[in-house]
Amino acid sequence: MAENDGHSPAAPPADSHSVLQERLSQASLDPNRDPAVQPFPRSPSLQRKMTQAAQPSQEQLSRCLEELQHENAKTAAHIQSLKKRRANLSKSTGAMKQRVREHFDSMRRVLEQDEQDLLESLELDLRQTRTKLDQVLQDWVHHQEQLSKHISRTQAVLNSKPEAERDGKTGRCENMRSKKAEASEQEIQLNEERLERILRFLSSISKQLKAQLRRKTLLTDMWPVQMDRQTCHGQIAVAPDGRGLSFSGSARSGPERPLQFDKVCCALGASPITAAQTYWEVDVRCCAAWAVGVAYASLERKGRNESAKLGRNRNSWCVELRNGRLSAWHNNLYVPCQEARQTRPGRVGVWVNYDKGQLMFYNADTMEVLQSFSAAVTTVFDRAHHQFTEPLYPAVRFLTPPDDQMWPNHLQLCCLTCS
């Protein structure tokens, strides 16, 4: 047997076939490996079909072009419409500004004419008073001239008396009656009392004008409020139009309703506040003790605890008149209404800006602010709950009056108009 010289190939190991299979399997799973090359080229007919499928037909292109052109025409027309509306905005605003100027010019003309009439009246009073005083002054000047003449004559007689005595002549002294000021002179003066009355009227008109100008802005947000009979306490009767509420001594007959206040004499509005800014007024003149405000629908309806009373919880805000004192309440905290110390409001205005979390109560007779709630930090009320988190409902409550007054009997939601 011949020996191996080292140049002939060595025999493969016994497990070389398994190693080769493992490497092939790993190569096929490698994601970075180049894709396999097709062993045979595609047929010409298959390539033609693929090319035809990738390219749209002439009919499809024509249809697509028509659709694009139609869409382009619609877009151009809409752009033109928006430009026209944009141009009309300036024209409309200019027309409205002109109308505003005309109204204020008319008011200015009335005020200027009234001012001119009043100034002319004062000037006439001045001329008449001066004329009367001039006449009196002329009389006194004439009297003074007469006195001067008599003084001169008397002095002359006095100086010439010794000579007259030597000649046997005697002098004669003429006495003038004393002139006294007549009582009518004191009555000659400017009619200041009349002027003061006019100034008081002007002051009142000025306050009313300021109130009306402020109120006109709020009336643009007016909202017709009606009360929900399903929420009214059993002793509250609601008028057919949903605006008048009266307290009766006896409860209404009928089953208790789920949304009804069973212990607290309270009622909520029929609809939640949906507009960004809303204003309404409540006539409280025929009620001795009351509360007017807003509340979430989650306000408790059953029982007498604080969670069912306006302003005594985090779900409601109000101003209330109790024992002749007006105060604002929220979360069982209160502040006295400073502006209402001298005049009790006959109507209470409520303004809500829901989006900004603002709530304001007004004396609608004078448009003085009774109390404002907002997201601003205050020393009394909690800031966190002044971003409204639920729909708000108008709310009213009848309170127990003092012992010497009648039980409150009527609240009226005002029907507001801009006229």
Secondary structure, DSSP 8 states (H G I E B T S, - for coil): -----S-S-----TTHHHHHHHHHHHHHH-TTS-----SS---HHHHHHHHHHHS--HHHHHHHHHHHHHHHHHHHHHHHHHHHHHHHHHHHHHHHHHHHHHHHHHHHHHHHHHHHHHHHHHHHHHHHHHHHHHHHHHHHHHHHHHHHHHHHHHHHHHHHHHHHHHTT--------------HHHHT-S--HHHHHHHHHHHHHHHHHHHHHHHHHHHHTTB----B-TTTS-TTEEE-TTS-EEEE-SS---S---TTS-SSS-EEEBSS---SSEEEEEEE-TT-SSEEEEEEETTS--SSSSGGGSTTSSTTEEEEEEETTEEEEEETTEEEE-GGGSS---SEEEEEEETTTTEEEEEETTTTEEEEEE-SS--SSS-SGGGS--S-EEEEEEE----TTS----EEEE------
